[in-house]
Amino acid sequence: MIGISEIRAAAERIADHVVRTPTVRSPGLSAFLGVPVTAKLELLQRTGSFKARGATAKLLSLTEEERAAGVVAVSGGNHGIALAHMAAALHIKATVVMSRTAPKRSTDLVEASGASLRLTDGMAEAFALTERLRAEGLTLVHPFDDEVVIAGQGTVGLEFAEDTGAAGDAGASGHAGAAGDAGEVTDVLVSIGGGGLISGVAAAFKALRPEVRVWGVETEGATCMSEALAAGGPVTVDLSSIVTTLSAPSASPLTYDHVSALVEDVLVVPDAEAVRGVLDLAEHAKVWAEPAAGCLLPAARQVVERVGEGARLGLVVCGGNTTPADITEWTRRFGL
């Protein structure tokens, strides 16, 4: 299990390479959902998502031999963008494996960063090719099955917990909290792909704010964690969600252990509601998010129904790497 000491160490290691993103009250979302809402705006992170944190933490931990070998990663979009960008900044050769279903913007950004892009017919095939490349000598930077990566993602939770603490003073990461802009939270919602982000966020909150409940959110057709919880351990699932950034074929034992121990529940919402959530975030929060973040809004309604009107919600708005053309297409497809 990842502890707060590992997360604090990761925060110190990556501080000069990533953005300490804003944590802000959202009057628009509060009115929309009927309870106070505070958002952690990771879509303002370098490369447009939280993934820059874990990728940077891992790259900075590599030995000279591992750096020289070059790195490889499998990605539904954001991890690949982050790894390609941060590896280029650190002068490390990177290979990114993605499914052909990945958004064109994501593949374009990977190639623009100078990484070698390998495309496969699906995410299961992408994971398999990545393992073969690892066996050939490349250094794996896994999107979620890695303690260093999870600790890096956990810095999102570290900052969020500090910023929503009662005191609002300097916290464990050495930065002043933003209590003047952020409200108290009782329940934090985090999207799940393979579970790296929620594992780190939950570990941070349970160490610093153990009274806060952490909820996971998946989309239908990308339910590796909810199915793992039902089965008592990781299982391989069929993937059909449009939300490729959440489409991991299975959780890992590492992320499963964290979620089963630290997370209240994992909620599942349809793709159409995730896309509707993107439109609602744009209208009510004035942020341009991707469906991996849009899915939080329909799930938030479920949380309020379950815990009552005393809920004060925290939303980890994980990324914004989607185009108007993508959202327009999905809006028409789902008749929104």
C-alpha positions in Angstrom: 0.0 0.0 0.0 1.2 3.5 -0.9 1.7 5.7 2.2 1.7 9.4 2.7 5.5 9.5 3.0 5.8 8.1 -0.6 3.3 10.7 -1.8 5.1 13.5 -0.1 8.4 12.3 -1.5 6.9 12.3 -5.0 5.5 15.8 -4.5 9.0 17.1 -3.7 10.6 15.2 -6.6 8.2 16.5 -9.2 7.5 20.0 -7.9 9.7 21.8 -10.4 8.2 19.9 -13.3 4.4 20.0 -12.8 1.7 22.6 -12.0 0.1 22.8 -8.6 -3.3 23.1 -10.1 -6.1 25.2 -8.6 -8.7 23.9 -6.1 -11.7 26.1 -6.3 -15.3 26.3 -5.2 -17.7 26.1 -8.2 -20.9 28.2 -7.7 -22.2 27.0 -11.0 -21.8 23.3 -10.1 -23.1 23.9 -6.6 -26.3 25.3 -8.0 -26.5 22.6 -10.6 -26.1 19.7 -8.1 -27.8 21.3 -5.2 -24.9 20.9 -2.8 -21.5 22.7 -2.3 -19.0 21.6 -4.9 -15.2 22.1 -5.0 -13.2 21.2 -8.1 -9.5 20.2 -8.4 -8.7 21.4 -11.9 -6.2 18.8 -13.2 -7.2 19.7 -16.8 -4.9 22.8 -16.2 -1.9 20.4 -15.6 0.9 20.2 -18.0 -0.1 18.0 -21.0 -3.8 18.6 -20.1 -4.3 15.9 -17.4 -3.0 14.6 -14.1 -0.9 12.0 -15.9 2.1 14.3 -16.1 2.5 13.8 -12.3 3.0 10.0 -12.4 4.9 10.0 -15.6 7.4 12.6 -14.2 7.7 10.8 -10.9 8.6 7.6 -12.7 11.0 9.1 -15.2 12.9 10.9 -12.5 13.3 7.7 -10.5 15.0 5.7 -13.3 18.6 4.6 -13.2 21.0 5.7 -15.9 20.7 2.3 -17.5 16.9 2.4 -17.5 17.0 5.9 -19.1 19.5 4.8 -21.7 17.3 1.8 -22.7 14.4 4.1 -23.5 10.9 3.9 -22.1 7.7 2.4 -23.3 4.1 2.9 -22.2 0.6 1.8 -23.1 -2.0 4.4 -23.2 -5.6 5.3 -24.0 -4.5 8.9 -24.6 -3.4 11.0 -21.6 -0.6 8.8 -20.2 1.0 8.6 -23.6 0.8 12.3 -24.1 2.3 12.9 -20.7 5.1 10.4 -21.1 6.0 11.6 -24.5 6.2 15.2 -23.4 8.0 14.7 -20.2 10.4 12.1 -21.6 11.4 14.6 -24.3 11.9 17.3 -21.7 14.3 14.9 -19.8 16.0 13.7 -23.0 14.8 10.1 -22.8 13.7 8.2 -25.9 10.0 7.1 -25.6 7.8 4.6 -27.3 4.0 4.9 -26.8 1.6 2.1 -27.7 -2.0 3.1 -28.3 -5.2 1.7 -29.8 -6.3 3.0 -33.2 -9.5 4.0 -31.4 -7.5 6.6 -29.4 -8.4 10.3 -30.2 -6.5 11.7 -33.2 -5.5 14.7 -31.1 -3.8 12.3 -28.6 -1.8 10.4 -31.2 -0.8 13.7 -32.9 0.5 15.1 -29.6 2.5 12.0 -28.9 4.2 12.2 -32.3 4.7 15.9 -32.0 6.7 15.3 -28.8 9.1 13.1 -30.7 8.1 9.7 -29.3 7.7 6.6 -31.4 4.0 5.8 -31.8 2.8 2.2 -32.2 -0.8 1.6 -33.0 -2.8 -1.6 -32.4 -6.4 -2.8 -33.1 -7.5 -2.5 -29.5 -6.4 -1.8 -25.9 -5.9 -5.5 -25.1 -3.5 -5.7 -28.0 -1.8 -2.5 -26.9 -1.1 -3.9 -23.5 0.2 -7.1 -25.1 2.6 -5.3 -27.5 3.9 -3.2 -24.6 4.8 -6.3 -22.7 6.7 -7.6 -25.7 8.6 -4.4 -26.1 9.4 -4.5 -22.4 10.8 -8.0 -22.8 13.0 -6.7 -25.7 14.7 -4.3 -23.2 12.7 -1.1 -23.0 11.9 0.3 -19.6 8.2 0.1 -18.8 6.3 3.1 -17.4 3.0 1.5 -16.6 0.0 3.8 -16.5 -1.2 2.5 -13.2 0.5 -0.7 -12.0 3.5 1.0 -10.5 4.0 2.3 -6.9 6.0 5.3 -8.1 3.4 6.3 -10.6 0.6 5.9 -8.0 2.6 8.0 -5.6 2.9 10.7 -8.3 -0.8 10.6 -8.9 -1.3 10.8 -5.2 0.0 14.3 -5.2 -3.4 15.3 -6.6 -5.0 14.0 -3.4 -2.3 15.6 -1.3 -2.9 19.0 -2.7 -6.7 18.5 -2.6 -6.7 17.4 1.0 -4.5 20.4 2.0 -6.6 22.9 0.1 -9.9 21.7 1.6 -8.6 21.3 5.1 -10.1 23.3 7.9 -6.9 25.3 8.7 -5.9 26.0 5.1 -2.3 26.7 6.1 0.8 25.2 4.7 0.5 21.4 4.3 2.6 18.4 4.0 3.7 19.2 0.4 5.3 22.5 1.6 2.8 24.7 -0.3 0.2 27.0 1.2 -3.3 25.6 1.0 -6.0 27.4 -0.9 -8.7 27.5 1.7 -9.7 30.9 0.6 -10.8 29.5 -2.7 -11.8 26.0 -1.7 -14.5 24.6 0.5 -14.6 21.7 2.9 -15.5 18.4 1.4 -17.2 15.2 2.7 -17.1 13.2 -0.5 -14.5 13.1 -3.3 -15.2 11.7 -6.7 -12.4 10.3 -8.9 -12.6 8.7 -12.4 -11.1 5.2 -12.8 -9.3 3.7 -15.7 -6.9 1.2 -14.3 -7.1 2.8 -10.8 -3.7 4.6 -10.4 -5.3 8.1 -9.8 -7.9 6.9 -7.3 -5.4 4.7 -5.5 -3.1 7.7 -4.9 -5.9 10.2 -4.1 -7.5 7.8 -1.7 -4.2 7.0 0.0 -3.6 10.8 0.5 -7.1 11.5 1.8 -7.2 8.6 4.2 -3.9 9.7 5.7 -4.7 13.4 6.0 -8.5 13.5 6.0 -9.7 10.0 7.0 -13.3 11.2 7.5 -13.6 12.0 3.8 -15.3 9.4 1.6 -13.7 8.7 -1.8 -15.8 7.4 -4.6 -14.7 5.9 -8.0 -16.5 6.4 -11.3 -16.4 4.3 -14.4 -18.2 4.3 -17.7 -20.2 1.4 -19.0 -17.9 -0.6 -21.3 -14.8 0.3 -19.2 -15.6 -1.4 -15.8 -12.4 -3.2 -14.8 -12.5 -2.0 -11.2 -16.2 -2.5 -10.5 -16.0 -6.0 -12.0 -12.8 -6.7 -10.0 -14.6 -5.7 -6.8 -17.5 -8.0 -7.6 -15.1 -10.9 -8.4 -12.8 -10.4 -5.4 -9.8 -9.6 -7.6 -8.7 -8.3 -11.0 -10.4 -9.8 -14.0 -10.2 -9.1 -17.7 -13.2 -7.2 -19.1 -14.5 -6.5 -22.6 -14.0 -2.8 -23.6 -16.6 -0.9 -25.5 -16.7 2.6 -24.0 -16.0 5.6 -26.1 -13.9 6.9 -23.2 -10.6 5.4 -24.2 -8.8 7.2 -21.4 -10.6 5.0 -18.9 -10.4 1.8 -21.0 -8.0 -0.5 -19.1 -8.7 -4.2 -19.8 -8.1 -5.1 -16.2 -7.2 -3.5 -12.9 -3.9 -4.6 -11.3 -3.6 -6.3 -7.9 -1.9 -3.1 -6.7 -4.7 -0.8 -7.6 -7.4 -3.4 -6.6 -5.9 -3.6 -3.2 -6.0 0.2 -2.7 -9.5 0.6 -4.1 -11.0 -2.3 -2.1 -9.5 -1.0 1.1 -9.8 2.8 0.8 -12.7 3.6 -1.6 -16.4 3.8 -0.6 -17.8 2.4 -3.8 -17.3 2.5 -7.6 -20.2 3.9 -9.6 -20.8 3.2 -13.2 -22.5 5.6 -15.7 -23.4 5.3 -19.4 -21.2 6.9 -22.0 -24.1 9.2 -23.0 -24.2 10.6 -19.5 -20.4 11.1 -19.5 -20.7 13.2 -22.7 -23.7 15.1 -21.2 -21.4 15.7 -18.2 -18.9 17.4 -20.5 -21.6 19.8 -21.8 -22.7 20.5 -18.2 -19.2 21.2 -17.0 -18.8 23.6 -19.9 -22.1 25.3 -19.1 -22.0 25.4 -15.3 -18.3 25.2 -14.4 -16.9 27.0 -17.4 -14.3 24.4 -18.0 -13.6 22.3 -21.1 -13.2 18.7 -19.8 -13.1 15.3 -21.5 -15.7 12.5 -20.9 -13.4 10.9 -18.3 -14.2 13.9 -16.2 -17.7 14.4 -17.5 -18.7 11.1 -15.9 -18.3 12.6 -12.5 -21.4 14.7 -12.7 -24.0 11.9 -13.1 -22.1 10.0 -10.4 -22.2 13.0 -8.2 -26.0 12.9 -8.2 -25.9 9.2 -7.1 -23.5 10.2 -4.2 -25.9 12.9 -3.1 -28.8 10.5 -3.1 -26.8 8.0 -1.0 -25.3 10.3 1.6 -27.9 13.1 1.8 -28.1 16.8 1.4 -25.2 17.3 3.9 -22.8 16.2 1.2 -20.1 18.6 0.2 -18.5 17.3 -3.0 -15.0 17.4 -4.3 -14.5 16.6 -8.0 -11.1 15.7 -9.5 -11.5 17.1 -13.0 -8.9 14.8 -14.4 -8.3 16.1 -17.9 -9.4 18.2 -20.8 -7.8 16.5 -23.8 -10.8 16.4 -26.1 -11.7 18.5 -29.2 -14.9 20.3 -30.1 -15.2 17.9 -33.1 -15.1 14.9 -30.7 -17.8 16.3 -28.5 -20.0 17.3 -31.4 -19.8 13.8 -32.9 -20.7 12.1 -29.5 -23.5 14.7 -28.9 -25.1 13.8 -32.2 -24.5 10.0 -31.7 -26.3 10.1 -28.3 -29.0 12.5 -29.3 -28.1 15.0 -26.6 
